[in-house]
Amino acid sequence: MVIIVHYPPQILDAYSTVPLTQSIINTTQHGFYDGTSARFGSPEVVVAIHNRTEFHGLSHYDLRVALDAEGALAPFVIVDNYTPKLSAVWYVETTAKCRLLDSYFPDTITYPYENFTTWQIHIRTTDLPITEIAWSVGAGALAESVPLPYDPHDPQPNVYDMNLNWTDPKQFLWGGYAWVKANYSEVMWSSDPNLTKLIVPDPPPYVVSLTEEAARENGMVPSWNSADAIGPPGEEVELSAKYNWDDPRWPKGYPDDPGVVFRMTPMQRVKQGVWRPFSRQDPRPRLVQGTLNDSQIDHVGPNGQAKASTSGIVQDA
Protein backbone atom coordinates (compact mmCIF):
# COMPACT_ATOMS: atom_id res chain seq x y z
CA MET A 1 0.00 0.00 0.00
CA VAL A 2 1.39 3.37 -1.05
CA ILE A 3 0.87 6.14 1.49
CA ILE A 4 1.33 9.76 0.40
CA VAL A 5 2.98 11.65 3.25
CA HIS A 6 1.62 15.16 3.75
CA TYR A 7 3.71 17.78 5.52
CA PRO A 8 2.58 21.16 6.83
CA PRO A 9 3.22 24.07 4.47
CA GLN A 10 4.81 27.36 5.29
CA ILE A 11 2.11 30.00 5.74
CA LEU A 12 3.01 33.29 4.08
CA ASP A 13 0.90 36.23 5.26
CA ALA A 14 -0.39 38.72 2.71
CA TYR A 15 -1.82 42.17 3.52
CA SER A 16 -3.89 44.41 1.30
CA THR A 17 -3.08 48.13 1.12
CA VAL A 18 -6.40 48.75 -0.66
CA PRO A 19 -9.98 47.56 -0.02
CA LEU A 20 -9.86 43.87 -0.80
CA THR A 21 -11.74 42.80 -3.92
CA GLN A 22 -12.67 39.35 -5.19
CA SER A 23 -10.38 39.94 -8.16
CA ILE A 24 -7.39 40.49 -5.87
CA ILE A 25 -8.32 37.42 -3.81
CA ASN A 26 -8.71 35.14 -6.83
CA THR A 27 -5.56 36.32 -8.59
CA THR A 28 -3.46 35.84 -5.46
CA GLN A 29 -4.89 32.48 -4.48
CA HIS A 30 -4.80 31.06 -7.99
CA GLY A 31 -1.21 32.21 -8.43
CA PHE A 32 -0.09 30.45 -5.25
CA TYR A 33 -2.21 27.43 -6.12
CA ASP A 34 -0.45 26.99 -9.47
CA GLY A 35 2.99 27.94 -8.16
CA THR A 36 2.91 25.21 -5.51
CA SER A 37 1.07 22.50 -7.50
CA ALA A 38 -1.57 22.62 -4.77
CA ARG A 39 -3.93 20.56 -6.94
CA PHE A 40 -2.06 17.50 -5.63
CA GLY A 41 -2.93 18.34 -2.04
CA SER A 42 0.48 19.17 -0.52
CA PRO A 43 1.57 22.74 -1.32
CA GLU A 44 4.82 23.82 0.31
CA VAL A 45 3.57 27.40 0.75
CA VAL A 46 0.05 28.63 1.52
CA VAL A 47 -0.94 32.30 1.36
CA ALA A 48 -3.17 33.77 4.08
CA ILE A 49 -4.71 37.06 2.89
CA HIS A 50 -5.49 39.58 5.63
CA ASN A 51 -7.92 42.43 4.99
CA ARG A 52 -7.19 44.98 7.73
CA THR A 53 -8.67 48.38 7.03
CA GLU A 54 -6.04 50.15 9.18
CA PHE A 55 -3.44 49.00 6.67
CA HIS A 56 -5.24 50.46 3.66
CA GLY A 57 -3.29 53.35 2.21
CA LEU A 58 -0.08 52.63 4.13
CA SER A 59 3.27 52.75 2.39
CA HIS A 60 5.24 49.52 2.30
CA TYR A 61 7.69 50.96 4.83
CA ASP A 62 4.90 51.96 7.22
CA LEU A 63 3.32 48.51 6.89
CA ARG A 64 6.65 46.84 7.69
CA VAL A 65 7.00 49.08 10.78
CA ALA A 66 3.39 48.39 11.88
CA LEU A 67 3.83 44.62 11.66
CA ASP A 68 7.16 44.80 13.52
CA ALA A 69 5.38 46.65 16.33
CA GLU A 70 2.92 43.74 16.59
CA GLY A 71 5.73 41.21 16.74
CA ALA A 72 5.07 39.95 13.19
CA LEU A 73 8.71 40.02 12.10
CA ALA A 74 8.60 37.53 9.22
CA PRO A 75 8.69 38.42 5.52
CA PHE A 76 5.24 39.15 4.13
CA VAL A 77 3.32 39.80 0.92
CA ILE A 78 1.50 42.95 -0.16
CA VAL A 79 -1.44 42.86 -2.57
CA ASP A 80 -2.96 45.93 -4.17
CA ASN A 81 -4.91 47.10 -7.21
CA TYR A 82 -2.04 46.10 -9.51
CA THR A 83 -2.14 42.49 -8.34
CA PRO A 84 -4.89 41.37 -10.76
CA LYS A 85 -3.63 43.66 -13.53
CA LEU A 86 -0.04 42.40 -13.47
CA SER A 87 -0.59 39.00 -11.81
CA ALA A 88 2.05 40.14 -9.33
CA VAL A 89 2.50 40.79 -5.62
CA TRP A 90 5.14 42.47 -3.45
CA TYR A 91 7.41 40.39 -1.25
CA VAL A 92 8.87 42.37 1.67
CA GLU A 93 11.90 41.23 3.64
CA THR A 94 12.33 41.26 7.41
CA THR A 95 13.60 44.48 8.99
CA ALA A 96 16.70 42.66 10.23
CA LYS A 97 17.48 41.47 6.68
CA CYS A 98 16.77 44.97 5.34
CA ARG A 99 19.32 46.49 7.71
CA LEU A 100 21.85 43.80 6.78
CA LEU A 101 21.38 44.49 3.07
CA ASP A 102 21.82 48.21 3.71
CA SER A 103 25.29 47.45 5.08
CA TYR A 104 26.15 45.35 2.02
CA PHE A 105 24.93 47.92 -0.51
CA PRO A 106 26.08 51.40 0.55
CA ASP A 107 24.89 52.90 -2.75
CA THR A 108 21.27 52.15 -1.87
CA ILE A 109 19.01 55.19 -2.22
CA THR A 110 17.76 56.26 1.21
CA TYR A 111 15.07 58.62 2.46
CA PRO A 112 15.51 60.80 5.58
CA TYR A 113 12.18 59.88 7.17
CA GLU A 114 12.83 56.14 6.95
CA ASN A 115 15.03 54.41 9.53
CA PHE A 116 15.92 51.58 7.19
CA THR A 117 15.52 50.62 3.56
CA THR A 118 12.50 48.47 2.71
CA TRP A 119 13.98 45.71 0.57
CA GLN A 120 11.20 44.25 -1.52
CA ILE A 121 10.51 42.81 -4.93
CA HIS A 122 7.54 43.04 -7.28
CA ILE A 123 7.21 39.43 -8.42
CA ARG A 124 4.81 37.38 -10.48
CA THR A 125 2.50 35.61 -8.04
CA THR A 126 3.06 32.12 -9.42
CA ASP A 127 6.84 32.57 -9.16
CA LEU A 128 6.90 33.65 -5.52
CA PRO A 129 6.41 30.30 -3.72
CA ILE A 130 9.35 28.47 -5.32
CA THR A 131 11.47 31.64 -5.28
CA GLU A 132 10.87 32.22 -1.56
CA ILE A 133 11.73 28.60 -0.81
CA ALA A 134 14.94 28.88 -2.84
CA TRP A 135 15.99 32.10 -1.10
CA SER A 136 15.30 30.62 2.33
CA VAL A 137 17.88 27.87 1.72
CA GLY A 138 20.46 30.18 0.16
CA ALA A 139 19.74 29.50 -3.51
CA GLY A 140 19.70 33.06 -4.82
CA ALA A 141 18.64 36.21 -3.00
CA LEU A 142 16.26 39.13 -3.31
CA ALA A 143 19.16 41.55 -3.72
CA GLU A 144 20.27 39.65 -6.83
CA SER A 145 16.86 40.08 -8.44
CA VAL A 146 16.17 43.83 -8.14
CA PRO A 147 17.68 46.79 -10.05
CA LEU A 148 20.81 48.27 -8.46
CA PRO A 149 21.50 50.77 -7.03
CA TYR A 150 18.39 49.83 -5.15
CA ASP A 151 15.59 52.36 -4.64
CA PRO A 152 12.89 51.22 -2.18
CA HIS A 153 10.39 53.60 -3.82
CA ASP A 154 10.89 52.13 -7.30
CA PRO A 155 7.44 50.86 -8.45
CA GLN A 156 9.22 48.06 -10.34
CA PRO A 157 6.75 48.03 -13.26
CA ASN A 158 8.78 45.25 -14.93
CA VAL A 159 7.91 42.55 -12.42
CA TYR A 160 10.30 39.71 -11.70
CA ASP A 161 9.15 36.90 -13.98
CA MET A 162 10.65 33.43 -14.45
CA ASN A 163 8.64 33.03 -17.68
CA LEU A 164 7.46 29.55 -16.79
CA ASN A 165 4.05 27.95 -17.04
CA TRP A 166 3.60 26.31 -13.64
CA THR A 167 0.69 24.20 -14.90
CA ASP A 168 2.82 22.56 -17.61
CA PRO A 169 4.74 19.53 -16.28
CA LYS A 170 7.24 19.89 -19.13
CA GLN A 171 8.25 23.30 -17.76
CA PHE A 172 7.64 22.79 -14.04
CA LEU A 173 10.16 19.96 -13.88
CA TRP A 174 10.71 20.05 -10.11
CA GLY A 175 7.01 20.31 -9.25
CA GLY A 176 4.35 17.69 -8.74
CA TYR A 177 6.33 15.32 -6.54
CA ALA A 178 5.24 13.58 -3.36
CA TRP A 179 7.09 11.86 -0.54
CA VAL A 180 5.57 8.39 -0.19
CA LYS A 181 5.85 5.24 1.89
CA ALA A 182 5.59 1.99 -0.05
CA ASN A 183 6.00 -1.73 0.46
CA TYR A 184 8.97 -3.51 -1.08
CA SER A 185 6.71 -5.15 -3.65
CA GLU A 186 5.68 -1.70 -4.88
CA VAL A 187 9.23 -0.44 -5.49
CA MET A 188 11.86 -1.08 -8.13
CA TRP A 189 15.47 0.05 -8.05
CA SER A 190 18.34 0.34 -10.47
CA SER A 191 22.10 0.94 -10.42
CA ASP A 192 22.17 1.67 -14.17
CA PRO A 193 24.75 4.50 -14.59
CA ASN A 194 22.60 6.04 -17.32
CA LEU A 195 19.96 6.65 -14.66
CA THR A 196 22.11 7.45 -11.64
CA LYS A 197 24.07 10.11 -13.54
CA LEU A 198 20.85 12.11 -13.95
CA ILE A 199 20.90 12.86 -10.21
CA VAL A 200 23.19 15.87 -9.77
CA PRO A 201 25.51 17.10 -8.38
CA ASP A 202 26.36 13.79 -6.64
CA PRO A 203 25.00 10.73 -8.45
CA PRO A 204 23.92 8.03 -5.94
CA PRO A 205 24.87 4.36 -6.28
CA TYR A 206 21.30 3.49 -7.19
CA VAL A 207 17.90 5.05 -7.87
CA VAL A 208 14.41 3.94 -6.88
CA SER A 209 10.92 4.26 -8.29
CA LEU A 210 7.40 3.03 -7.74
CA THR A 211 6.48 0.15 -10.02
CA GLU A 212 4.19 0.94 -12.94
CA GLU A 213 1.26 -0.76 -11.25
CA ALA A 214 1.75 0.96 -7.88
CA ALA A 215 2.19 4.33 -9.55
CA ARG A 216 -0.92 3.91 -11.72
CA GLU A 217 -3.09 2.85 -8.76
CA ASN A 218 -2.10 5.99 -6.85
CA GLY A 219 -2.37 8.61 -9.57
CA MET A 220 1.37 8.72 -10.25
CA VAL A 221 3.88 7.77 -12.91
CA PRO A 222 7.11 5.80 -12.45
CA SER A 223 10.01 8.20 -11.90
CA TRP A 224 13.59 7.39 -10.94
CA ASN A 225 14.81 9.36 -7.92
CA SER A 226 17.48 9.04 -5.28
CA ALA A 227 16.95 7.71 -1.76
CA ASP A 228 19.36 7.63 1.18
CA ALA A 229 19.07 3.90 1.68
CA ILE A 230 16.68 0.97 1.56
CA GLY A 231 16.35 -1.10 4.70
CA PRO A 232 15.99 -4.87 4.94
CA PRO A 233 13.12 -6.66 3.17
CA GLY A 234 9.77 -6.29 4.88
CA GLU A 235 10.32 -2.69 5.92
CA GLU A 236 8.63 0.29 4.28
CA VAL A 237 10.54 2.18 1.64
CA GLU A 238 10.31 5.97 1.64
CA LEU A 239 10.95 7.73 -1.64
CA SER A 240 10.00 10.62 -3.88
CA ALA A 241 7.30 9.88 -6.47
CA LYS A 242 5.92 11.91 -9.34
CA TYR A 243 2.23 12.70 -9.76
CA ASN A 244 0.42 11.94 -13.00
CA TRP A 245 -0.77 15.40 -14.05
CA ASP A 246 -3.44 13.85 -16.29
CA ASP A 247 -4.98 11.59 -13.66
CA PRO A 248 -8.62 12.67 -13.01
CA ARG A 249 -8.19 12.42 -9.23
CA TRP A 250 -6.10 15.63 -9.34
CA PRO A 251 -8.56 18.35 -10.49
CA LYS A 252 -7.12 20.92 -12.88
CA GLY A 253 -9.33 23.80 -11.72
CA TYR A 254 -9.32 25.87 -8.56
CA PRO A 255 -11.25 25.17 -5.35
CA ASP A 256 -13.55 28.15 -6.03
CA ASP A 257 -14.43 27.04 -9.59
CA PRO A 258 -18.05 25.93 -10.08
CA GLY A 259 -18.31 22.20 -10.50
CA VAL A 260 -14.83 21.42 -9.16
CA VAL A 261 -15.02 19.22 -6.08
CA PHE A 262 -12.14 19.24 -3.59
CA ARG A 263 -12.16 17.35 -0.33
CA MET A 264 -10.53 20.26 1.49
CA THR A 265 -8.78 23.43 0.38
CA PRO A 266 -5.22 24.09 1.66
CA MET A 267 -6.26 26.84 4.08
CA GLN A 268 -9.18 24.75 5.36
CA ARG A 269 -6.62 22.09 6.23
CA VAL A 270 -4.61 24.69 8.13
CA LYS A 271 -7.65 26.07 9.97
CA GLN A 272 -8.84 22.61 10.96
CA GLY A 273 -5.43 21.60 12.25
CA VAL A 274 -4.67 19.08 9.52
CA TRP A 275 -1.60 21.18 8.73
CA ARG A 276 0.24 23.46 11.11
CA PRO A 277 2.85 26.15 10.40
CA PHE A 278 6.48 25.16 10.80
CA SER A 279 9.77 27.00 10.91
CA ARG A 280 11.79 26.77 7.74
CA GLN A 281 13.30 23.33 8.07
CA ASP A 282 13.29 20.42 5.68
CA PRO A 283 10.58 18.27 7.31
CA ARG A 284 10.94 15.26 5.03
CA PRO A 285 12.06 12.07 6.75
CA ARG A 286 15.32 10.58 5.59
CA LEU A 287 15.89 6.87 5.26
CA VAL A 288 18.20 5.08 7.65
CA GLN A 289 21.77 5.10 6.38
CA GLY A 290 22.89 1.74 5.08
CA THR A 291 23.91 -0.17 2.00
CA LEU A 292 21.89 -2.12 -0.52
CA ASN A 293 23.35 -5.49 -1.43
CA ASP A 294 22.26 -8.22 -3.81
CA SER A 295 21.09 -10.49 -0.99
CA GLN A 296 18.26 -8.08 -0.23
CA ILE A 297 16.53 -8.44 -3.59
CA ASP A 298 15.31 -11.15 -5.94
CA HIS A 299 16.29 -9.54 -9.21
CA VAL A 300 19.08 -7.13 -10.06
CA GLY A 301 19.14 -4.95 -13.18
CA PRO A 302 18.00 -1.69 -14.72
CA ASN A 303 14.41 -2.61 -13.87
CA GLY A 304 15.23 -4.77 -10.89
CA GLN A 305 12.38 -5.00 -8.41
CA ALA A 306 12.96 -5.56 -4.70
CA LYS A 307 10.28 -8.07 -3.66
CA ALA A 308 9.11 -8.76 -0.14
CA SER A 309 5.90 -9.33 1.62
CA THR A 310 -4.82 22.97 -0.84
CA SER A 311 -5.72 28.73 -0.15
CA GLY A 312 -8.15 30.68 1.74
CA ILE A 313 -8.88 34.03 3.43
CA VAL A 314 -8.11 34.87 7.04
CA GLN A 315 -10.86 37.00 8.50
CA ASP A 316 -9.31 39.53 10.88
CA ALA A 317 -11.31 40.68 13.86
Secondary structure, DSSP 8 states (H G I E B T S, - for coil): --EEE----EEEEEEESS---HHHHHHHHHHHHHHTTGGGS--SEEEEEE--GGGTT--HHHHHHHHHHTT--S-EEEE-THHHHHTEEEEE--HHHHHHHHHH-TT----TT-SS---EEEEEGGGHHHHHHHHHTTSS-GGGSS-SS--TT---SS-B-----TT-TTT-TT-SEEEEEE-GGGEEEE--HHHHTTS-SS--S-EEEE-HHHHHHTTEE---B--S---STTS-EEEEEEE-TT-TTS-SS-TTSTT---S--HHHHHHTTSS----SS------------GGG-S--STT-B------EEE---
